[in-house]
Amino acid sequence: MPALLAWVLTLNFVNFAWIFFRAEDMEDAFKVIQAMFSFSPRPILGDLLQLRDAYLQMPPMELVLPAKIILAPASLNWLLAGMAIVLLFRNSCERQHTETHTPVLVPIGYAMAACAAAFAMLTSTYSEFIYFNF
């Protein structure tokens, strides 16, 4: 499977599964799914017009960086580091086909990095539970 197609399928599967995670009950989840796959804009047109009016009344900076969402610099650094690791390095399946010998220091380095990350997270004073924002 081409990589781009795999990324698109994975993203869509996660977005679809997220509906059930966020819905109050199964009935609400099925309403969202029905609205996603109906080709008639009538059920959601009124809601979209209300959202449009609300967004037009908001200041421009509030649209770019909502006041309720505060990204700490450390969180942003961890996010960027994670993205770099995922996008720049090969995963275990890719490495298995190209490498037959792994130097001893490489797994030790990974273990040390994981321990340092765990230590940094455990000693952090910021501990808001993520789902309180929902």
N, C-alpha and C positions, 0 to 999 in steps of 0.2 A: 504494500500500500504506500503510495506517495506520502511524504512527510506532511505536506500542506493539507492534504485530505485528512490525514490522521488527526492533525491539530484541530481542524474544523469539526470533525465528528466528535472528538473529545469535548471540545468547548460546548457544542450543542447538547451533548448528553448531560454534562454538568448543569447547564442552564435549565434543561428540562427537569432534571432531578431536584433542582433547587426549588421548583414550584411546590413540590410536596413538603419540603422542609419548611418553607415560609408560610404556607397556607394555614389558616385557623383550623379547618377541617377538610375532609375529602371533597365535600360539595364545593367549597371555594376553589380548591385545586382544579377540579373538573371544569368550573366556570372559566378559569384562566386558560386552561388548555383548549376549551371550546372557542374562546375568543381568539386564541392564537391561530387556530386552524380554520376559522370561518373567514370567508373572503368578503364579507359584508362589513363595512365600517360603521354601520348604524349602532350596534350595542355600545361601542366605546367612544363614539363621536362626541357626545356631550361631555364626557370626562376629559377628553383631549382638549376641548375648547376651554374648559375651566382651568386646566393646567396651563394652557397657552396664556390665558389672561393673568394667571398668577405669576408666571415667569416674566411677562412683559412689565409687571409692576415691581419686580425685584431689581435692586441695583446690580450693575454688571459684575462687580467683584464678588458678590454673594453667589453668583452662578458659577464662577470659577473655583472659589474656595469657600464652601459653606462654613458658617461660623461654628456649627456643631461638630465638624470634623477637624480634629487637630492632629496633624502628623508630627510626632516628635522626630527630631533629627536622627536619633538612634534607630527608630523604627524604619525610617526611610533608608538609612544606611544598610540595615539588615535586609530590607526588601531588594535593594539594588545588588547587594552581594549575592543573595539567593538567585536572582535573575541571571547574574553573570555566571554563577556556577552551573545553572541549568542550561543556559544557551551556549556557553563557550566550551564546556568539557563534554566528553563522550560519556554515555551511560554504560552500565555493565554489559548490556547485550552488544553494543557496538565495540566495546573493548575486548570482549571474549573472542570475536572473530579476527581481531588484528594483533592482539598481544598474547604471547604464550608464556612470557616470564615477567613477573611483577617484582620489582625490587622491594626489599624488606622495609625500607624507609617510607615508602608510599603509604601503606596501610597505617603505619605508626603516625604519620603526619595527619592522615584523615582522622584517626582516633583522637589525636591531640587537639585538632581543630574542633571536633565535636564536643570534647570535654570543655574547651574554652568557651564555646557557644552556650553549653549548658550552664556553666558557671556564671556567665554574663547574664543569662536569663534568671537564674536563681537569686542572684544578688541584686537584681533590679528592684527599685522601689515602686515602680509603676506597675500596678496589678489590677487594672480594671477588667472585669469580665466582659468579653467581646459581645456577648448576646444581650447585654443590658441596653445596647444601642438600638435594638429592634423593638 
